[in-house]
Amino acid sequence: MSRIVVSGASGDLGRRVTDLLLRADPNRELTLVSRTPDKLAHHTGPGILLREGDHRKLELLEAAYQGGDVLFLISGLNLGRRVEEHRNVIAAAQKAGIRHIVYTSVGGVQRRNPALSAIDHYQSELDLRVSGLEYTFLRNALYAEIVSNILVAPGADTGRMEQATGDGYLAPVSKANVARSAAACLLDPEAHAGAVYEITGPELLNFERIAAIGTEVYGRPIEYVPITAEERLAFYDSIGIPRTYDPDMPPSPDGHMWASDELVTAEIAIAKGYQAIQSRHVEQITGHEPEPLRTVMERAKSMRYDKIDAAVS
Ligand SMILES: NC(=O)c1ccc[n+]([C@@H]2O[C@H](COP(=O)([O-])OP(=O)(O)OC[C@H]3O[C@@H](n4cnc5c(N)ncnc54)[C@H](OP(=O)(O)O)[C@@H]3O)[C@@H](O)[C@H]2O)c1
């Protein structure tokens, strides 16, 4: 049996994937890595190791990954600076004898994609491709939970969804489907070596259609109103969202740490068509059709964004 290392195990995606791996085999050999491994102390399975790891500290990572075969690298949140952090992860993995990295990327990665997050992922994908390690990329579409709770829910209150997404299309994917896809790749890495998966939901939607689904689910009229990137940035300024990500900044009221330059450039990328991708990869990998946005919205509508995972198995 090969030992799976989960880097970022204490976060939402890491928790979901850890649970799936242990559900498949409670005795699984698993190394769970966090900057504060105490957060993971509730995991007491016979094959579980808890390790301290910080993507900014190469030596710690090398020690944390020792004995591992496959690494789940949940990309960092430190926009702009995470390319260097991922290079530390790759170097530590090479030194520790890891053979394969499953990496969470984003849909529409290519050189001209203007989303700040895609620019980082483009470089990290390149770094992984030349690392000599086996790799699998999970290019995740925008989370359906973000569409539901961060974009549509406020629109249900005000009646308007004002965004810089133009007439762009996307295929939002649920976090549960992302987690199941990742777990399947980690459990059988050889079968997914070299694969670049577009992890999407089952339907391509523009925000006019998403507003119509929101209107039905919330039972209140929601109109989609395209606005410019400058107007969107000014809105985020007005509600106190910082422009640039800072790892030490306090979380937003929804429990997440948002920066407006990342959010607005992601909207521009949608408007320009970079997220207009729908694949059947979730079904191919997991054997199950991904959930439609409406299902996720029904489930998540009364929950705070960072609490949604608690209700989903
Ligand atoms: N597709 C989309 O719509 C979308 C939207 C948002 C985010 N994402 C992506 O989803 C992933 C994050 O998912 P999540 O929901 O699990 O995030 P999360 O709940 O905020 O968890 C972040 C994780 O990263 C770890 N971490 C943070 N800084 C670290 C560092 N310097 N070194 C090592 N670990 C560090 C944290 O661990 P400790 O604090 O315990 O160390 C935690 O486990 C990222 O790849 C992000 O880019 C995708």
The ligand as a MOL file (V3000), in Angstrom:
LIG
                    3D

  0  0  0     0  0            999 V3000
M  V30 BEGIN CTAB
M  V30 COUNTS 48 52 0 0 0
M  V30 BEGIN ATOM
M  V30 1 N -12.2940 26.6510 -7.7600 0
M  V30 2 C -12.6990 27.5870 -6.9310 0
M  V30 3 O -13.7790 28.1770 -7.0780 0
M  V30 4 C -11.8770 27.9290 -5.7480 0
M  V30 5 C -12.2830 28.9380 -4.8840 0
M  V30 6 C -11.5560 29.2140 -3.7600 0
M  V30 7 C -10.4050 28.4810 -3.4980 0
M  V30 8 N -10.0170 27.5290 -4.3610 0 CHG=1
M  V30 9 C -8.8450 26.7090 -4.1100 0
M  V30 10 O -9.1830 25.7400 -3.1370 0
M  V30 11 C -8.0190 25.4120 -2.3710 0
M  V30 12 C -8.1640 25.6970 -0.8660 0
M  V30 13 O -9.1720 25.0360 -0.4900 0
M  V30 14 P -9.7760 25.0370 0.9490 0
M  V30 15 O -11.2000 25.4000 0.7560 0
M  V30 16 O -9.4180 23.7350 1.5740 0 CHG=-1
M  V30 17 O -9.0590 26.2410 1.7290 0
M  V30 18 P -9.0790 26.5170 3.2710 0
M  V30 19 O -10.2210 25.8370 3.9260 0
M  V30 20 O -8.9410 27.9960 3.4410 0
M  V30 21 O -7.7380 25.8040 3.7780 0
M  V30 22 C -6.4960 26.2920 3.4270 0
M  V30 23 C -5.4820 25.2150 3.7730 0
M  V30 24 O -4.2000 25.6680 3.3510 0
M  V30 25 C -3.2900 25.4730 4.4180 0
M  V30 26 N -2.2600 26.4880 4.3340 0
M  V30 27 C -2.4270 27.8140 4.2980 0
M  V30 28 N -1.2350 28.4220 4.2250 0
M  V30 29 C -0.2990 27.4410 4.2360 0
M  V30 30 C 1.1140 27.4280 4.2070 0
M  V30 31 N 1.8460 28.5560 4.1570 0
M  V30 32 N 1.7330 26.2420 4.2460 0
M  V30 33 C 1.0400 25.0940 4.3080 0
M  V30 34 N -0.3020 25.0340 4.3370 0
M  V30 35 C -0.9610 26.2050 4.3120 0
M  V30 36 C -4.1140 25.5870 5.6620 0
M  V30 37 O -3.4980 24.8200 6.6770 0
M  V30 38 P -3.0350 25.3640 8.0990 0
M  V30 39 O -3.6120 26.7340 8.3070 0
M  V30 40 O -3.5470 24.3470 9.0570 0
M  V30 41 O -1.5630 25.3220 7.9710 0
M  V30 42 C -5.4070 24.9110 5.2380 0
M  V30 43 O -5.3100 23.5360 5.4230 0
M  V30 44 C -6.9310 26.2560 -2.8810 0
M  V30 45 O -6.2580 25.5090 -3.8360 0
M  V30 46 C -7.6760 27.4140 -3.5250 0
M  V30 47 O -6.8790 28.0280 -4.5030 0
M  V30 48 C -10.7350 27.2280 -5.4620 0
M  V30 END ATOM
M  V30 BEGIN BOND
M  V30 1 1 1 2
M  V30 2 2 2 3
M  V30 3 1 2 4
M  V30 4 1 4 5
M  V30 5 2 4 48
M  V30 6 2 5 6
M  V30 7 1 6 7
M  V30 8 2 7 8
M  V30 9 1 8 9
M  V30 10 1 8 48
M  V30 11 1 9 10
M  V30 12 1 9 46
M  V30 13 1 10 11
M  V30 14 1 11 12
M  V30 15 1 11 44
M  V30 16 1 12 13
M  V30 17 1 13 14
M  V30 18 2 14 15
M  V30 19 1 14 16
M  V30 20 1 14 17
M  V30 21 1 17 18
M  V30 22 2 18 19
M  V30 23 1 18 20
M  V30 24 1 18 21
M  V30 25 1 21 22
M  V30 26 1 22 23
M  V30 27 1 23 24
M  V30 28 1 23 42
M  V30 29 1 24 25
M  V30 30 1 25 26
M  V30 31 1 25 36
M  V30 32 1 26 27
M  V30 33 1 26 35
M  V30 34 2 27 28
M  V30 35 1 28 29
M  V30 36 1 29 30
M  V30 37 2 29 35
M  V30 38 1 30 31
M  V30 39 2 30 32
M  V30 40 1 32 33
M  V30 41 2 33 34
M  V30 42 1 34 35
M  V30 43 1 36 37
M  V30 44 1 36 42
M  V30 45 1 37 38
M  V30 46 2 38 39
M  V30 47 1 38 40
M  V30 48 1 38 41
M  V30 49 1 42 43
M  V30 50 1 44 45
M  V30 51 1 44 46
M  V30 52 1 46 47
M  V30 END BOND
M  V30 END CTAB
M  END
